[in-house]
């Protein structure tokens, strides 16, 4: 094995996926079909606005029709349900994405379940969760799907590997565990009640950290040569934390001095030196999310019209 761990570059893999999506969009266009994505952004949340603009921009670059709906923060659950119903009925819209978080007075669960499963490009609907569990064609959550693409496209083995997922969220932990299981890995899901967590994680050939706690996975918790998949995006604002996680990183120190914060994942960067391969933060798993959203939009367009898809 190479002494240096392999950096799994999410930016490069995302570019590959986007190029494939653009070709699929061109092929659909020759059949008179243009995939369409509707994004609902409620209120004035700066971080959400930036993220949605990025999604809309990527749609334009790949030839996907996009529509951004921006109802006011005062919108009610019933009004949102009516808006979703209108989008469900539109033939030119293949994907519906409700940007989270929603205002506290809006019933998020009801809204996500109101989206037609066939247009649920976030892969959150219980029907799509069931399709994933039973191995049927459907739309998988974007971040877990991106993790599988990273492993596949870099030729890292999944079948027969011990995979440990730390975190059991409906958005990442549970679906990525199911996707790894579908790829014939032996999967363990860990969480806050897991006894002797380090003993479990040290047995992992593939370790996925998705808990939202900065640097939670320490070097002592990692098996040498393991593949480390870091889903966490945590903002550090305390100089002591920056020094602790990046003690000799002049570039991070300069970034912190300029912006007052830096990003760290759920895995302590010191653990990466022990790995066989790892996803950096930033530039790893997060880079795949929008690419997989575009993939899901095209996949939805094909599934709705009974057109065979090149990829699962």
Number of C-alpha atoms within 10 A of each C-alpha: 6 7 10 13 17 16 17 22 20 24 16 14 21 24 14 13 18 22 14 17 23 19 14 21 22 17 13 17 14 10 9 8 15 20 25 24 29 22 19 19 22 22 16 12 14 9 8 16 16 10 13 19 13 13 21 19 13 18 24 12 11 18 18 23 16 21 15 15 13 13 16 11 16 12 14 15 16 13 13 21 18 14 15 21 15 10 20 21 10 10 11 17 21 29 29 25 22 21 15 12 12 16 16 8 11 18 15 17 10 13 20 21 15 17 22 19 23 21 28 28 31 25 26 21 24 12 17 22 22 12 15 20 14 11 12 11 12 23 29 27 26 26 26 25 23 27 25 17 19 23 17 12 11 13 9 14 14 20 14 13 17 19 26 25 25 25 19 18 13 12 17 22 23 17 24 28 24 19 20 24 19 17 15 15 21 19 22 16 18 19 15 10 7 11 10 8 15 16 13 17 27 17 17 25 25 31 28 29 26 25 25 15 15 19 22 16 26 15 20 14 19 26 22 18 21 23 28 28 26 28 26 24 20 17 14 17 14 12 14 11 15 20 13 12 18 17 13 10 11 10 10 18 18 12 13 18 12 10 9 14 18 22 17 24 26 24 33 18 19 17 19 25 16 20 24 22 22 26 25 22 23 19 16 25 29 23 20 27 22 22 27 25 28 26 23 27 30 26 29 27 27 18 18 13 10 9 12 10 13 8 7 9
